[in-house]
Amino acid sequence: MPVIEDGRLDWTLRVPDAHRLAVGVLLAWAHVEETRPGRLKPCGNPDCRRFPLDRSKPNSARWCSMAECGNRMKARRHYQRVKDSPA
Ligand SMILES: [Zn+2]
C-alpha cells in the first residue's frame, strides 16, 4: 500500500501473516530442493509410501522413521535369517 513518508511516496509490501507463512514454507521447500538435491527419496520399507527427507550427514537414512519402518524392516530381516538358517 502506498505510504507518504517525508513527502515521498513509498510502497510497503504488506503480506498477511497467514500468507507469509505459506510463502515461507514454499521458500523453505525450494531451498531444500536447491541445496540438497536427491535427498528426498522413498522410504526403504516397500510397504511405506512416505518420502523421508534425509537429514543425516552421509545421506544414508533409509527409512522415514527408524521407530516405525526401520524397526519393522529389521524385524523382517531377522525373521528371514532365522527362517533360512538350518535348525
Ligand atoms: Zn517409511
PDB file of the backbone (N, CA, C, O) and the ligand in Angstrom, with CONECT records:
HET     ZN  A 101       1
ATOM      1  N   MET A   1       0.842  -1.194   0.000  1.00  0.00           N
ATOM      2  CA  MET A   1       0.000   0.000   0.000  1.00  0.00           C
ATOM      3  C   MET A   1       0.876   1.241   0.000  1.00  0.00           C
ATOM      4  O   MET A   1       1.974   1.245   0.556  1.00  0.00           O
ATOM      5  N   PRO A   2       0.380   2.273  -0.620  1.00  0.00           N
ATOM      6  CA  PRO A   2       1.213   3.496  -0.704  1.00  0.00           C
ATOM      7  C   PRO A   2       1.269   4.205   0.634  1.00  0.00           C
ATOM      8  O   PRO A   2       0.254   4.332   1.318  1.00  0.00           O
ATOM      9  N   VAL A   3       2.422   4.655   1.000  1.00  0.00           N
ATOM     10  CA  VAL A   3       2.614   5.360   2.254  1.00  0.00           C
ATOM     11  C   VAL A   3       3.357   6.654   1.962  1.00  0.00           C
ATOM     12  O   VAL A   3       4.384   6.657   1.284  1.00  0.00           O
ATOM     13  N   ILE A   4       2.829   7.744   2.478  1.00  0.00           N
ATOM     14  CA  ILE A   4       3.539   9.017   2.282  1.00  0.00           C
ATOM     15  C   ILE A   4       4.429   9.253   3.485  1.00  0.00           C
ATOM     16  O   ILE A   4       3.962   9.339   4.621  1.00  0.00           O
ATOM     17  N   GLU A   5       5.717   9.356   3.214  1.00  0.00           N
ATOM     18  CA  GLU A   5       6.656   9.498   4.315  1.00  0.00           C
ATOM     19  C   GLU A   5       7.656  10.574   3.941  1.00  0.00           C
ATOM     20  O   GLU A   5       8.317  10.477   2.907  1.00  0.00           O
ATOM     21  N   ASP A   6       7.770  11.572   4.751  1.00  0.00           N
ATOM     22  CA  ASP A   6       8.685  12.674   4.492  1.00  0.00           C
ATOM     23  C   ASP A   6       8.423  13.254   3.111  1.00  0.00           C
ATOM     24  O   ASP A   6       9.351  13.652   2.406  1.00  0.00           O
ATOM     25  N   GLY A   7       7.167  13.298   2.735  1.00  0.00           N
ATOM     26  CA  GLY A   7       6.817  13.906   1.453  1.00  0.00           C
ATOM     27  C   GLY A   7       7.101  13.004   0.274  1.00  0.00           C
ATOM     28  O   GLY A   7       6.845  13.385  -0.868  1.00  0.00           O
ATOM     29  N   ARG A   8       7.630  11.804   0.527  1.00  0.00           N
ATOM     30  CA  ARG A   8       7.891  10.887  -0.584  1.00  0.00           C
ATOM     31  C   ARG A   8       6.837   9.792  -0.568  1.00  0.00           C
ATOM     32  O   ARG A   8       6.313   9.434   0.486  1.00  0.00           O
ATOM     33  N   LEU A   9       6.539   9.274  -1.726  1.00  0.00           N
ATOM     34  CA  LEU A   9       5.586   8.182  -1.817  1.00  0.00           C
ATOM     35  C   LEU A   9       6.356   6.874  -1.726  1.00  0.00           C
ATOM     36  O   LEU A   9       7.270   6.618  -2.510  1.00  0.00           O
ATOM     37  N   ASP A  10       5.979   6.066  -0.774  1.00  0.00           N
ATOM     38  CA  ASP A  10       6.699   4.817  -0.553  1.00  0.00           C
ATOM     39  C   ASP A  10       5.736   3.650  -0.696  1.00  0.00           C
ATOM     40  O   ASP A  10       4.576   3.744  -0.294  1.00  0.00           O
ATOM     41  N   TRP A  11       6.200   2.584  -1.250  1.00  0.00           N
ATOM     42  CA  TRP A  11       5.369   1.384  -1.346  1.00  0.00           C
ATOM     43  C   TRP A  11       5.861   0.373  -0.321  1.00  0.00           C
ATOM     44  O   TRP A  11       7.026  -0.024  -0.311  1.00  0.00           O
ATOM     45  N   THR A  12       4.950  -0.024   0.525  1.00  0.00           N
ATOM     46  CA  THR A  12       5.312  -1.005   1.541  1.00  0.00           C
ATOM     47  C   THR A  12       4.599  -2.308   1.248  1.00  0.00           C
ATOM     48  O   THR A  12       3.389  -2.334   1.026  1.00  0.00           O
ATOM     49  N   LEU A  13       5.341  -3.360   1.250  1.00  0.00           N
ATOM     50  CA  LEU A  13       4.736  -4.671   0.998  1.00  0.00           C
ATOM     51  C   LEU A  13       4.115  -5.179   2.290  1.00  0.00           C
ATOM     52  O   LEU A  13       4.791  -5.377   3.300  1.00  0.00           O
ATOM     53  N   ARG A  14       2.836  -5.379   2.223  1.00  0.00           N
ATOM     54  CA  ARG A  14       2.155  -5.876   3.423  1.00  0.00           C
ATOM     55  C   ARG A  14       1.532  -7.225   3.102  1.00  0.00           C
ATOM     56  O   ARG A  14       0.570  -7.310   2.339  1.00  0.00           O
ATOM     57  N   VAL A  15       2.073  -8.246   3.672  1.00  0.00           N
ATOM     58  CA  VAL A  15       1.554  -9.591   3.450  1.00  0.00           C
ATOM     59  C   VAL A  15       0.903 -10.070   4.743  1.00  0.00           C
ATOM     60  O   VAL A  15       1.518 -10.033   5.809  1.00  0.00           O
ATOM     61  N   PRO A  16      -0.327 -10.512   4.640  1.00  0.00           N
ATOM     62  CA  PRO A  16      -0.964 -11.068   5.852  1.00  0.00           C
ATOM     63  C   PRO A  16      -0.133 -12.213   6.414  1.00  0.00           C
ATOM     64  O   PRO A  16       0.530 -12.932   5.667  1.00  0.00           O
ATOM     65  N   ASP A  17      -0.168 -12.377   7.714  1.00  0.00           N
ATOM     66  CA  ASP A  17       0.662 -13.385   8.373  1.00  0.00           C
ATOM     67  C   ASP A  17       0.450 -14.777   7.800  1.00  0.00           C
ATOM     68  O   ASP A  17       1.409 -15.522   7.595  1.00  0.00           O
ATOM     69  N   ALA A  18      -0.798 -15.129   7.542  1.00  0.00           N
ATOM     70  CA  ALA A  18      -1.086 -16.463   7.017  1.00  0.00           C
ATOM     71  C   ALA A  18      -0.393 -16.666   5.676  1.00  0.00           C
ATOM     72  O   ALA A  18       0.160 -17.732   5.410  1.00  0.00           O
ATOM     73  N   HIS A  19      -0.427 -15.641   4.839  1.00  0.00           N
ATOM     74  CA  HIS A  19       0.218 -15.755   3.535  1.00  0.00           C
ATOM     75  C   HIS A  19       1.724 -15.818   3.681  1.00  0.00           C
ATOM     76  O   HIS A  19       2.405 -16.554   2.967  1.00  0.00           O
ATOM     77  N   ARG A  20       2.233 -15.037   4.615  1.00  0.00           N
ATOM     78  CA  ARG A  20       3.680 -15.031   4.799  1.00  0.00           C
ATOM     79  C   ARG A  20       4.162 -16.428   5.195  1.00  0.00           C
ATOM     80  O   ARG A  20       5.232 -16.866   4.774  1.00  0.00           O
ATOM     81  N   LEU A  21       3.363 -17.119   6.004  1.00  0.00           N
ATOM     82  CA  LEU A  21       3.732 -18.468   6.432  1.00  0.00           C
ATOM     83  C   LEU A  21       3.788 -19.391   5.213  1.00  0.00           C
ATOM     84  O   LEU A  21       4.742 -20.152   5.048  1.00  0.00           O
ATOM     85  N   ALA A  22       2.764 -19.319   4.364  1.00  0.00           N
ATOM     86  CA  ALA A  22       2.721 -20.166   3.173  1.00  0.00           C
ATOM     87  C   ALA A  22       3.909 -19.864   2.280  1.00  0.00           C
ATOM     88  O   ALA A  22       4.550 -20.777   1.759  1.00  0.00           O
ATOM     89  N   VAL A  23       4.200 -18.597   2.106  1.00  0.00           N
ATOM     90  CA  VAL A  23       5.349 -18.217   1.279  1.00  0.00           C
ATOM     91  C   VAL A  23       6.625 -18.760   1.893  1.00  0.00           C
ATOM     92  O   VAL A  23       7.511 -19.239   1.184  1.00  0.00           O
ATOM     93  N   GLY A  24       6.716 -18.685   3.216  1.00  0.00           N
ATOM     94  CA  GLY A  24       7.900 -19.189   3.904  1.00  0.00           C
ATOM     95  C   GLY A  24       8.078 -20.670   3.683  1.00  0.00           C
ATOM     96  O   GLY A  24       9.195 -21.137   3.459  1.00  0.00           O
ATOM     97  N   VAL A  25       6.983 -21.422   3.743  1.00  0.00           N
ATOM     98  CA  VAL A  25       7.061 -22.864   3.527  1.00  0.00           C
ATOM     99  C   VAL A  25       7.528 -23.158   2.109  1.00  0.00           C
ATOM    100  O   VAL A  25       8.366 -24.031   1.885  1.00  0.00           O
ATOM    101  N   LEU A  26       6.979 -22.426   1.170  1.00  0.00           N
ATOM    102  CA  LEU A  26       7.360 -22.629  -0.232  1.00  0.00           C
ATOM    103  C   LEU A  26       8.846 -22.337  -0.428  1.00  0.00           C
ATOM    104  O   LEU A  26       9.558 -23.091  -1.091  1.00  0.00           O
ATOM    105  N   LEU A  27       9.293 -21.248   0.150  1.00  0.00           N
ATOM    106  CA  LEU A  27      10.699 -20.888   0.012  1.00  0.00           C
ATOM    107  C   LEU A  27      11.583 -21.937   0.670  1.00  0.00           C
ATOM    108  O   LEU A  27      12.642 -22.281   0.144  1.00  0.00           O
ATOM    109  N   ALA A  28      11.147 -22.448   1.827  1.00  0.00           N
ATOM    110  CA  ALA A  28      11.931 -23.465   2.522  1.00  0.00           C
ATOM    111  C   ALA A  28      12.027 -24.722   1.662  1.00  0.00           C
ATOM    112  O   ALA A  28      13.083 -25.349   1.575  1.00  0.00           O
ATOM    113  N   TRP A  29      10.927 -25.075   1.036  1.00  0.00           N
ATOM    114  CA  TRP A  29      10.912 -26.259   0.183  1.00  0.00           C
ATOM    115  C   TRP A  29      11.872 -26.070  -0.995  1.00  0.00           C
ATOM    116  O   TRP A  29      12.663 -26.955  -1.320  1.00  0.00           O
ATOM    117  N   ALA A  30      11.785 -24.912  -1.616  1.00  0.00           N
ATOM    118  CA  ALA A  30      12.664 -24.627  -2.754  1.00  0.00           C
ATOM    119  C   ALA A  30      14.118 -24.663  -2.301  1.00  0.00           C
ATOM    120  O   ALA A  30      14.999 -25.118  -3.031  1.00  0.00           O
ATOM    121  N   HIS A  31      14.353 -24.179  -1.097  1.00  0.00           N
ATOM    122  CA  HIS A  31      15.707 -24.159  -0.559  1.00  0.00           C
ATOM    123  C   HIS A  31      16.232 -25.593  -0.413  1.00  0.00           C
ATOM    124  O   HIS A  31      17.377 -25.878  -0.763  1.00  0.00           O
ATOM    125  N   VAL A  32      15.395 -26.480   0.101  1.00  0.00           N
ATOM    126  CA  VAL A  32      15.796 -27.874   0.269  1.00  0.00           C
ATOM    127  C   VAL A  32      16.116 -28.487  -1.093  1.00  0.00           C
ATOM    128  O   VAL A  32      17.127 -29.171  -1.255  1.00  0.00           O
ATOM    129  N   GLU A  33      15.249 -28.236  -2.063  1.00  0.00           N
ATOM    130  CA  GLU A  33      15.464 -28.807  -3.388  1.00  0.00           C
ATOM    131  C   GLU A  33      16.761 -28.293  -4.009  1.00  0.00           C
ATOM    132  O   GLU A  33      17.454 -29.010  -4.731  1.00  0.00           O
ATOM    133  N   GLU A  34      17.065 -27.045  -3.711  1.00  0.00           N
ATOM    134  CA  GLU A  34      18.264 -26.456  -4.293  1.00  0.00           C
ATOM    135  C   GLU A  34      19.537 -26.954  -3.626  1.00  0.00           C
ATOM    136  O   GLU A  34      20.511 -27.308  -4.290  1.00  0.00           O
ATOM    137  N   THR A  35      19.506 -26.972  -2.290  1.00  0.00           N
ATOM    138  CA  THR A  35      20.737 -27.265  -1.567  1.00  0.00           C
ATOM    139  C   THR A  35      20.944 -28.755  -1.322  1.00  0.00           C
ATOM    140  O   THR A  35      22.065 -29.192  -1.061  1.00  0.00           O
ATOM    141  N   ARG A  36      19.876 -29.531  -1.403  1.00  0.00           N
ATOM    142  CA  ARG A  36      20.035 -30.950  -1.119  1.00  0.00           C
ATOM    143  C   ARG A  36      19.370 -31.786  -2.199  1.00  0.00           C
ATOM    144  O   ARG A  36      18.426 -32.521  -1.911  1.00  0.00           O
ATOM    145  N   PRO A  37      19.832 -31.694  -3.409  1.00  0.00           N
ATOM    146  CA  PRO A  37      19.203 -32.499  -4.459  1.00  0.00           C
ATOM    147  C   PRO A  37      19.404 -33.978  -4.181  1.00  0.00           C
ATOM    148  O   PRO A  37      20.473 -34.400  -3.738  1.00  0.00           O
ATOM    149  N   GLY A  38      18.381 -34.749  -4.442  1.00  0.00           N
ATOM    150  CA  GLY A  38      18.492 -36.180  -4.244  1.00  0.00           C
ATOM    151  C   GLY A  38      18.327 -36.616  -2.819  1.00  0.00           C
ATOM    152  O   GLY A  38      18.417 -37.803  -2.508  1.00  0.00           O
ATOM    153  N   ARG A  39      18.086 -35.664  -1.952  1.00  0.00           N
ATOM    154  CA  ARG A  39      17.957 -36.041  -0.541  1.00  0.00           C
ATOM    155  C   ARG A  39      16.559 -36.551  -0.230  1.00  0.00           C
ATOM    156  O   ARG A  39      16.325 -37.204   0.787  1.00  0.00           O
ATOM    157  N   LEU A  40      15.651 -36.242  -1.117  1.00  0.00           N
ATOM    158  CA  LEU A  40      14.289 -36.696  -0.896  1.00  0.00           C
ATOM    159  C   LEU A  40      14.117 -38.007  -1.645  1.00  0.00           C
ATOM    160  O   LEU A  40      14.088 -38.022  -2.876  1.00  0.00           O
ATOM    161  N   LYS A  41      14.004 -39.110  -0.908  1.00  0.00           N
ATOM    162  CA  LYS A  41      13.908 -40.396  -1.578  1.00  0.00           C
ATOM    163  C   LYS A  41      12.909 -41.276  -0.854  1.00  0.00           C
ATOM    164  O   LYS A  41      12.616 -41.062   0.323  1.00  0.00           O
ATOM    165  N   PRO A  42      12.392 -42.259  -1.555  1.00  0.00           N
ATOM    166  CA  PRO A  42      11.358 -43.085  -0.931  1.00  0.00           C
ATOM    167  C   PRO A  42      11.907 -43.863   0.247  1.00  0.00           C
ATOM    168  O   PRO A  42      13.091 -44.195   0.302  1.00  0.00           O
ATOM    169  N   CYS A  43      11.024 -44.146   1.184  1.00  0.00           N
ATOM    170  CA  CYS A  43      11.367 -44.908   2.373  1.00  0.00           C
ATOM    171  C   CYS A  43      11.817 -46.317   1.971  1.00  0.00           C
ATOM    172  O   CYS A  43      11.334 -46.869   0.983  1.00  0.00           O
ATOM    173  N   GLY A  44      12.751 -46.897   2.748  1.00  0.00           N
ATOM    174  CA  GLY A  44      13.276 -48.222   2.440  1.00  0.00           C
ATOM    175  C   GLY A  44      12.269 -49.329   2.651  1.00  0.00           C
ATOM    176  O   GLY A  44      12.483 -50.459   2.209  1.00  0.00           O
ATOM    177  N   ASN A  45      11.193 -49.023   3.310  1.00  0.00           N
ATOM    178  CA  ASN A  45      10.137 -50.000   3.518  1.00  0.00           C
ATOM    179  C   ASN A  45       9.202 -49.993   2.311  1.00  0.00           C
ATOM    180  O   ASN A  45       8.513 -49.000   2.079  1.00  0.00           O
ATOM    181  N   PRO A  46       9.164 -51.081   1.538  1.00  0.00           N
ATOM    182  CA  PRO A  46       8.330 -51.093   0.335  1.00  0.00           C
ATOM    183  C   PRO A  46       6.848 -50.918   0.636  1.00  0.00           C
ATOM    184  O   PRO A  46       6.074 -50.523  -0.235  1.00  0.00           O
ATOM    185  N   ASP A  47       6.460 -51.210   1.859  1.00  0.00           N
ATOM    186  CA  ASP A  47       5.055 -51.034   2.221  1.00  0.00           C
ATOM    187  C   ASP A  47       4.731 -49.578   2.539  1.00  0.00           C
ATOM    188  O   ASP A  47       3.569 -49.206   2.704  1.00  0.00           O
ATOM    189  N   CYS A  48       5.765 -48.778   2.619  1.00  0.00           N
ATOM    190  CA  CYS A  48       5.590 -47.394   3.043  1.00  0.00           C
ATOM    191  C   CYS A  48       5.618 -46.485   1.833  1.00  0.00           C
ATOM    192  O   CYS A  48       6.416 -46.675   0.915  1.00  0.00           O
ATOM    193  N   ARG A  49       4.748 -45.506   1.838  1.00  0.00           N
ATOM    194  CA  ARG A  49       4.662 -44.597   0.698  1.00  0.00           C
ATOM    195  C   ARG A  49       5.261 -43.234   1.012  1.00  0.00           C
ATOM    196  O   ARG A  49       5.120 -42.292   0.233  1.00  0.00           O
ATOM    197  N   ARG A  50       5.924 -43.135   2.148  1.00  0.00           N
ATOM    198  CA  ARG A  50       6.434 -41.838   2.542  1.00  0.00           C
ATOM    199  C   ARG A  50       7.808 -41.559   1.934  1.00  0.00           C
ATOM    200  O   ARG A  50       8.560 -42.473   1.594  1.00  0.00           O
ATOM    201  N   PHE A  51       8.099 -40.300   1.815  1.00  0.00           N
ATOM    202  CA  PHE A  51       9.387 -39.884   1.296  1.00  0.00           C
ATOM    203  C   PHE A  51      10.126 -39.109   2.376  1.00  0.00           C
ATOM    204  O   PHE A  51       9.924 -37.905   2.536  1.00  0.00           O
ATOM    205  N   PRO A  52      10.974 -39.797   3.108  1.00  0.00           N
ATOM    206  CA  PRO A  52      11.686 -39.091   4.179  1.00  0.00           C
ATOM    207  C   PRO A  52      12.695 -38.112   3.616  1.00  0.00           C
ATOM    208  O   PRO A  52      13.347 -38.376   2.605  1.00  0.00           O
ATOM    209  N   LEU A  53      12.811 -36.993   4.278  1.00  0.00           N
ATOM    210  CA  LEU A  53      13.857 -36.044   3.921  1.00  0.00           C
ATOM    211  C   LEU A  53      15.084 -36.440   4.713  1.00  0.00           C
ATOM    212  O   LEU A  53      15.092 -36.385   5.943  1.00  0.00           O
ATOM    213  N   ASP A  54      16.112 -36.836   4.002  1.00  0.00           N
ATOM    214  CA  ASP A  54      17.303 -37.345   4.651  1.00  0.00           C
ATOM    215  C   ASP A  54      18.095 -36.214   5.291  1.00  0.00           C
ATOM    216  O   ASP A  54      18.682 -35.380   4.602  1.00  0.00           O
ATOM    217  N   ARG A  55      18.101 -36.199   6.616  1.00  0.00           N
ATOM    218  CA  ARG A  55      18.836 -35.144   7.312  1.00  0.00           C
ATOM    219  C   ARG A  55      20.197 -35.645   7.796  1.00  0.00           C
ATOM    220  O   ARG A  55      20.968 -34.879   8.374  1.00  0.00           O
ATOM    221  N   SER A  56      20.493 -36.910   7.567  1.00  0.00           N
ATOM    222  CA  SER A  56      21.758 -37.433   8.052  1.00  0.00           C
ATOM    223  C   SER A  56      22.906 -36.932   7.190  1.00  0.00           C
ATOM    224  O   SER A  56      22.732 -36.680   5.998  1.00  0.00           O
ATOM    225  N   LYS A  57      24.060 -36.790   7.786  1.00  0.00           N
ATOM    226  CA  LYS A  57      25.206 -36.251   7.060  1.00  0.00           C
ATOM    227  C   LYS A  57      25.633 -37.137   5.897  1.00  0.00           C
ATOM    228  O   LYS A  57      25.823 -36.625   4.794  1.00  0.00           O
ATOM    229  N   PRO A  58      25.792 -38.447   6.095  1.00  0.00           N
ATOM    230  CA  PRO A  58      26.245 -39.287   4.978  1.00  0.00           C
ATOM    231  C   PRO A  58      25.144 -39.618   3.987  1.00  0.00           C
ATOM    232  O   PRO A  58      25.349 -40.411   3.068  1.00  0.00           O
ATOM    233  N   ASN A  59      23.993 -39.023   4.165  1.00  0.00           N
ATOM    234  CA  ASN A  59      22.881 -39.265   3.242  1.00  0.00           C
ATOM    235  C   ASN A  59      22.548 -40.747   3.199  1.00  0.00           C
ATOM    236  O   ASN A  59      22.338 -41.313   2.126  1.00  0.00           O
ATOM    237  N   SER A  60      22.501 -41.374   4.368  1.00  0.00           N
ATOM    238  CA  SER A  60      22.332 -42.814   4.401  1.00  0.00           C
ATOM    239  C   SER A  60      21.060 -43.244   5.110  1.00  0.00           C
ATOM    240  O   SER A  60      20.833 -44.437   5.314  1.00  0.00           O
ATOM    241  N   ALA A  61      20.243 -42.297   5.482  1.00  0.00           N
ATOM    242  CA  ALA A  61      18.991 -42.674   6.129  1.00  0.00           C
ATOM    243  C   ALA A  61      18.152 -43.456   5.138  1.00  0.00           C
ATOM    244  O   ALA A  61      18.047 -43.087   3.968  1.00  0.00           O
ATOM    245  N   ARG A  62      17.556 -44.538   5.613  1.00  0.00           N
ATOM    246  CA  ARG A  62      16.825 -45.392   4.677  1.00  0.00           C
ATOM    247  C   ARG A  62      15.340 -45.396   4.924  1.00  0.00           C
ATOM    248  O   ARG A  62      14.561 -45.788   4.055  1.00  0.00           O
ATOM    249  N   TRP A  63      14.942 -44.964   6.100  1.00  0.00           N
ATOM    250  CA  TRP A  63      13.517 -45.026   6.424  1.00  0.00           C
ATOM    251  C   TRP A  63      13.002 -43.669   6.855  1.00  0.00           C
ATOM    252  O   TRP A  63      13.740 -42.820   7.356  1.00  0.00           O
ATOM    253  N   CYS A  64      11.706 -43.499   6.640  1.00  0.00           N
ATOM    254  CA  CYS A  64      11.105 -42.232   7.053  1.00  0.00           C
ATOM    255  C   CYS A  64      11.192 -42.114   8.560  1.00  0.00           C
ATOM    256  O   CYS A  64      11.362 -41.020   9.099  1.00  0.00           O
ATOM    257  N   SER A  65      11.076 -43.244   9.237  1.00  0.00           N
ATOM    258  CA  SER A  65      11.115 -43.238  10.693  1.00  0.00           C
ATOM    259  C   SER A  65      11.758 -44.518  11.178  1.00  0.00           C
ATOM    260  O   SER A  65      11.286 -45.615  10.879  1.00  0.00           O
ATOM    261  N   MET A  66      12.838 -44.373  11.931  1.00  0.00           N
ATOM    262  CA  MET A  66      13.511 -45.547  12.469  1.00  0.00           C
ATOM    263  C   MET A  66      12.563 -46.316  13.383  1.00  0.00           C
ATOM    264  O   MET A  66      12.563 -47.547  13.394  1.00  0.00           O
ATOM    265  N   ALA A  67      11.755 -45.584  14.149  1.00  0.00           N
ATOM    266  CA  ALA A  67      10.857 -46.235  15.104  1.00  0.00           C
ATOM    267  C   ALA A  67       9.798 -47.055  14.372  1.00  0.00           C
ATOM    268  O   ALA A  67       9.409 -48.129  14.829  1.00  0.00           O
ATOM    269  N   GLU A  68       9.337 -46.543  13.236  1.00  0.00           N
ATOM    270  CA  GLU A  68       8.283 -47.258  12.521  1.00  0.00           C
ATOM    271  C   GLU A  68       8.869 -48.230  11.517  1.00  0.00           C
ATOM    272  O   GLU A  68       8.926 -49.433  11.773  1.00  0.00           O
ATOM    273  N   CYS A  69       9.298 -47.723  10.392  1.00  0.00           N
ATOM    274  CA  CYS A  69       9.727 -48.575   9.290  1.00  0.00           C
ATOM    275  C   CYS A  69      11.071 -49.227   9.572  1.00  0.00           C
ATOM    276  O   CYS A  69      11.281 -50.379   9.192  1.00  0.00           O
ATOM    277  N   GLY A  70      11.972 -48.530  10.220  1.00  0.00           N
ATOM    278  CA  GLY A  70      13.287 -49.087  10.498  1.00  0.00           C
ATOM    279  C   GLY A  70      13.188 -50.371  11.291  1.00  0.00           C
ATOM    280  O   GLY A  70      13.749 -51.397  10.907  1.00  0.00           O
ATOM    281  N   ASN A  71      12.487 -50.309  12.377  1.00  0.00           N
ATOM    282  CA  ASN A  71      12.358 -51.490  13.231  1.00  0.00           C
ATOM    283  C   ASN A  71      11.568 -52.587  12.538  1.00  0.00           C
ATOM    284  O   ASN A  71      11.854 -53.772  12.709  1.00  0.00           O
ATOM    285  N   ARG A  72      10.579 -52.191  11.758  1.00  0.00           N
ATOM    286  CA  ARG A  72       9.766 -53.179  11.062  1.00  0.00           C
ATOM    287  C   ARG A  72      10.631 -53.953  10.059  1.00  0.00           C
ATOM    288  O   ARG A  72      10.550 -55.179   9.980  1.00  0.00           O
ATOM    289  N   MET A  73      11.443 -53.240   9.309  1.00  0.00           N
ATOM    290  CA  MET A  73      12.271 -53.899   8.308  1.00  0.00           C
ATOM    291  C   MET A  73      13.357 -54.740   8.964  1.00  0.00           C
ATOM    292  O   MET A  73      13.711 -55.806   8.462  1.00  0.00           O
ATOM    293  N   LYS A  74      13.879 -54.267  10.070  1.00  0.00           N
ATOM    294  CA  LYS A  74      14.899 -55.036  10.791  1.00  0.00           C
ATOM    295  C   LYS A  74      14.304 -56.336  11.299  1.00  0.00           C
ATOM    296  O   LYS A  74      14.914 -57.399  11.182  1.00  0.00           O
ATOM    297  N   ALA A  75      13.112 -56.242  11.864  1.00  0.00           N
ATOM    298  CA  ALA A  75      12.441 -57.428  12.378  1.00  0.00           C
ATOM    299  C   ALA A  75      12.177 -58.403  11.236  1.00  0.00           C
ATOM    300  O   ALA A  75      12.298 -59.616  11.407  1.00  0.00           O
ATOM    301  N   ARG A  76      11.814 -57.866  10.068  1.00  0.00           N
ATOM    302  CA  ARG A  76      11.521 -58.724   8.923  1.00  0.00           C
ATOM    303  C   ARG A  76      12.788 -59.457   8.473  1.00  0.00           C
ATOM    304  O   ARG A  76      12.759 -60.653   8.181  1.00  0.00           O
ATOM    305  N   ARG A  77      13.900 -58.716   8.424  1.00  0.00           N
ATOM    306  CA  ARG A  77      15.158 -59.345   8.020  1.00  0.00           C
ATOM    307  C   ARG A  77      15.575 -60.398   9.032  1.00  0.00           C
ATOM    308  O   ARG A  77      16.046 -61.473   8.660  1.00  0.00           O
ATOM    309  N   HIS A  78      15.405 -60.095  10.297  1.00  0.00           N
ATOM    310  CA  HIS A  78      15.775 -61.033  11.354  1.00  0.00           C
ATOM    311  C   HIS A  78      14.945 -62.308  11.224  1.00  0.00           C
ATOM    312  O   HIS A  78      15.464 -63.418  11.346  1.00  0.00           O
ATOM    313  N   TYR A  79      13.682 -62.137  10.982  1.00  0.00           N
ATOM    314  CA  TYR A  79      12.783 -63.283  10.824  1.00  0.00           C
ATOM    315  C   TYR A  79      13.238 -64.137   9.648  1.00  0.00           C
ATOM    316  O   TYR A  79      13.236 -65.366   9.722  1.00  0.00           O
ATOM    317  N   GLN A  80      13.634 -63.464   8.546  1.00  0.00           N
ATOM    318  CA  GLN A  80      14.099 -64.166   7.354  1.00  0.00           C
ATOM    319  C   GLN A  80      15.355 -64.980   7.667  1.00  0.00           C
ATOM    320  O   GLN A  80      15.488 -66.131   7.251  1.00  0.00           O
ATOM    321  N   ARG A  81      16.267 -64.360   8.404  1.00  0.00           N
ATOM    322  CA  ARG A  81      17.507 -65.056   8.760  1.00  0.00           C
ATOM    323  C   ARG A  81      17.205 -66.304   9.586  1.00  0.00           C
ATOM    324  O   ARG A  81      17.730 -67.385   9.318  1.00  0.00           O
ATOM    325  N   VAL A  82      16.363 -66.138  10.579  1.00  0.00           N
ATOM    326  CA  VAL A  82      16.035 -67.247  11.452  1.00  0.00           C
ATOM    327  C   VAL A  82      15.382 -68.381  10.649  1.00  0.00           C
ATOM    328  O   VAL A  82      15.646 -69.560  10.881  1.00  0.00           O
ATOM    329  N   LYS A  83      14.539 -67.997   9.718  1.00  0.00           N
ATOM    330  CA  LYS A  83      13.791 -68.983   8.931  1.00  0.00           C
ATOM    331  C   LYS A  83      14.747 -69.735   8.001  1.00  0.00           C
ATOM    332  O   LYS A  83      14.623 -70.943   7.805  1.00  0.00           O
ATOM    333  N   ASP A  84      15.716 -68.982   7.428  1.00  0.00           N
ATOM    334  CA  ASP A  84      16.607 -69.591   6.432  1.00  0.00           C
ATOM    335  C   ASP A  84      17.706 -70.419   7.078  1.00  0.00           C
ATOM    336  O   ASP A  84      18.206 -71.361   6.464  1.00  0.00           O
ATOM    337  N   SER A  85      18.088 -70.089   8.300  1.00  0.00           N
ATOM    338  CA  SER A  85      19.187 -70.814   8.914  1.00  0.00           C
ATOM    339  C   SER A  85      18.742 -72.217   9.311  1.00  0.00           C
ATOM    340  O   SER A  85      17.622 -72.405   9.787  1.00  0.00           O
ATOM    341  N   PRO A  86      19.620 -73.204   9.115  1.00  0.00           N
ATOM    342  CA  PRO A  86      19.259 -74.582   9.489  1.00  0.00           C
ATOM    343  C   PRO A  86      19.034 -74.699  10.990  1.00  0.00           C
ATOM    344  O   PRO A  86      19.791 -74.131  11.777  1.00  0.00           O
ATOM    345  N   ALA A  87      18.040 -75.403  11.375  1.00  0.00           N
ATOM    346  CA  ALA A  87      17.714 -75.506  12.785  1.00  0.00           C
ATOM    347  C   ALA A  87      18.773 -76.319  13.538  1.00  0.00           C
ATOM    348  O   ALA A  87      18.660 -76.509  14.749  1.00  0.00           O
TER     349      ALA A  87
HETATM  350 ZN    ZN A 101       8.563 -45.468   5.979  1.00  0.00          ZN2+
END
